[in-house]
């Protein structure tokens, strides 16, 4: 009986050890994010995670990661947390110090974040006041995009106007206007409809449409391609009731990348049009 009791105790101890190890290895991405104090730099409003730090990091305001999965894959974010690629022109402040299992769980969870809508109770930290921007209640994700033909002679600048960070720019940044390789028609009109609704509801707002390109093109062709993308977005807005007097256009080519052009994910993020509030 003593031998059986000792054997049973040994089996129970091994089972508990294996279970504890598996539980640690399968920690949720959210708990790993919090345990590693990632919230000192980044907020994830859709998950109820407020930023605990304040001020810029490395000269830039860290982005909210609620929709980071729309632009980047888990493999790309693994490289980012290992300081191998850049986001918004900057590498991650420091290399991820956790285990490989924790890194895999964290990046898989981050890649699943694709909605700005909160799915958790907000953190108690109050937010600073922001200018009010009325947003539409729903976003149509229909992939068909109807852009009027190019018949205008709109002036296109090659340098952006001075603009300050605004609630409008932050909201629009969560719904990127992206393009396929060497194409000038947006891949989806959901972001275009979203921008149109915001501009229709804020009738005095003026915006600058900034066209961008990845680095696979020559500088001359990149500038022309980014110009045509920006003009396509302008034609869409004007055809949907936005006054052309409220819109300026600038072609930036490949000079303002959103991410590294060394990967396909980064190049996809750079084939874009940005809208910036200028008044």
N, C-alpha and C positions, 0 to 999 in steps of 0.2 A: 504493500500500500504506500509506503514512504517513497519507493521508487516511482510509482505512478504519479503521486502528488508532485514530486520534483519535476518529472517530465512535463506534466500539465502546466506547472508554473513557468518552465522554460519556454514552452510553446506560446503561452500567453504574453510573456515579455517580448519575444521576437515579434509577435503580431502587433503589439502596441508600438514597438519601435518602427516597424514598416509603415504602419498607419500614420504615425507622426511625421515620418520622412516624406510620405506621399502628400500629406496635407500641406507641409511646408513648400514642397516642390510645385504644388498646384495652387499656390496663393493667387488670389484674384489680381488682375491688373490694377484695379482701383486701389486696393490695399498696398500693393507694391509702390504705386505712384505716391501715396501718402507717406508710407514708411520711409521712402528715400527723400522726403521733403521736396519733391518736385513742385509742390504748390507754392514754394517760396518764390518761384519765377513764373509759373504758368497757372492760369485758372482753367477750369473746365465747367463752364456754367451749366451745360446740359446735364452734368452729373452732380450739381450742387456743390462744386468745389471752387471756393474763392481763393484768389491769390493772397498769400500771407505776407509777401514782401511788398515793396513799393518802389516806384521810380524805374528808370530804364536799366537794362542789363546789357553791358557791352555797347552802350550808346543807343540802343533801340528798345522800344517797349515790347516786352515778350507777348506773342499772340495768344489769345484764348484758343484752346485745342478742341473745342466742341465739335468742329467739323474737319479735323485734321485728316480723317480717313477718306475724305473726298479727293484729296490731293496726293496722298502718299500711302504706300503699301507698308506692311509690317517689315519686309526686308529692307526697304529704304530707311524706315525709322530706326531699325537696328544699326544701320550704318551711321545715322545721325547721332544716336546716343553714344556711339563709339568714336565720335568726332572725325568721321571719314568723309562726310558730305556737309553741305551748308543748307540752311533754311533762311530765307529772306536775307541772303548775303552774309550770314554769320554761322559759324560752327557752334555746336552745343558748348555751353560754358565749361563743363567738365565731363570726363568720360564716366559712363555708368559704372558704379562700383559693385553692383550686386552680382549674383550668380548668373550663369547662362540660362538656367531655367526661369529665373525671375525676369531676365531681359526678354526672353521669348514670350512669357505671359504678359509682360507690360506692353510690348510692341503689338502683340496680337489684339490686345484690348484697345490700344490707341487707334489701330487701323479700323476698328469697328465703330469708331465715333464719327457719325456722318449726319447728325441732326443737331441743329442749334436749339431745339425745343428741350426744355428741362425734363428729365425723367427722375429726378430726385429732389428732395427738399433742399432749398437753398441754404448755404452756410450763413451763420448769423452776422458775418462781417458786412456792414453797410457799404453800398457802392457810392462813389462820388456822383454828384448830380451830372447828368448828361443832357445835351439838347434833345428835345422831343422830336422823334421821327416816327410818323404813323406808318405802320407796316400793314400790308394786306393780310387777311385772315387765312388765306390758303395759297399754295403754290402749285401750279399745274406743271407736272413733269413730262408732258407730251413732248417727244423728241423732234417733232416736225418744226422747222424754222422757215418762215417766209420772209425773205429780205427783198425789198424793192430793188429794181435794177439800178446800176450806177449811171446816173445821168447828171449829177451835180458837179460843180466846180468849186467845192468848198476849200477854203484855205486850210492847209495842214501845217502846223508848227513842228519843229524838230526838238524843241525843249519844252518841258512842262511848266505851267504857271505855278506861282507860289500858292500852296494850299496847306491848310492846317488839318490835323487829325480831327475827324468829325464822326458823330454817330452814324451818319449816312454812309461814309466810307467803310466803317466797321461792319455795318449790316450787309452792304453789297459784297464785301470781301468774303463773306460766308457763303456766297452763291457765285462762284467764279464763272466767267464767260470764257470757255475754252474752245480750242480749234484743233482739227486734225492736221497732220503734216501738210504744209503748203496749201492749206485751204483757207478761204476767207468767209465761209458760212459757219456760224457757231454750231457746235455739236448738239446743243439743246437750247430751246427758247425759254426754259423755266427761269433762268437768271435774267433774261431780257424782259420777260413779263413782270418779274419782281421789281426790276429797276423802273419800268414804265409806271407801275402802280405807285411806287414811292414818289416819283416826279409829278404824277398827276395829283397826288394828295398834298404835295408841298410845292405850290405853284410859283413861288418866287425863287426857288433854288436854281442855281446855275451849276453846270457840271462840265468837267473836262474828260473827254474820252481818250484814254491812252492805249495805243496799239503796241503790242509786243510780239517778239519772235524768239525762237530758240537759236542756238549758235551754229546750226548746221548750214545756214545760208551765208553767202557773201554779205559784207556790210551793206552794199548797195541794194541787193535784193531783199535783205532783211528789213531795211527801212521801207521799201515799197510794199512788202507783204504786210508789215505792221500798219502801214497807212491804209491799205485796202481793208484790213480787218476793222480798224477804227471807223472808217467811213461806212462799212456795212452795218455796224451797230448804230451809227448816227441815223442812217436811212430808216432803220427799224423804228427807232424812237420817234422820229418825225412822222412816219406813216401811222403811228399810233397816238398821235395827238400832242406830242411834245414840241413846243416852238423851237425852231432852229436857232433863234436868237439866244436861247438859254444854253446852247451847246458849243463848245470849242473842241477841236480835234488836234491831237499831237501824235506823231509817229516816232517811237523810241527804238525801233529795231530790236537788237539783242543787247542793248546797253543797260537794261534794268532787269536782270533775271530775278525770278521769284525763288528759284532753287538751282541746284547745280545742274549744268548741262552734261555732266558725265554719265547720267543714267536716263533711261527712257521716262521714268516717273518724273524726274526733274525737268526734262525737255517738255513733257506734256503740261506741266504747271507753267512753263514759260510761254507756251503758245496761247496767249490770253489777251483779253482787253480789260483794263481797269477803268472804273468810273470814280472820279474824285470831285468832291464838292469844292467849288471855288468861290461861292458866295451864298 
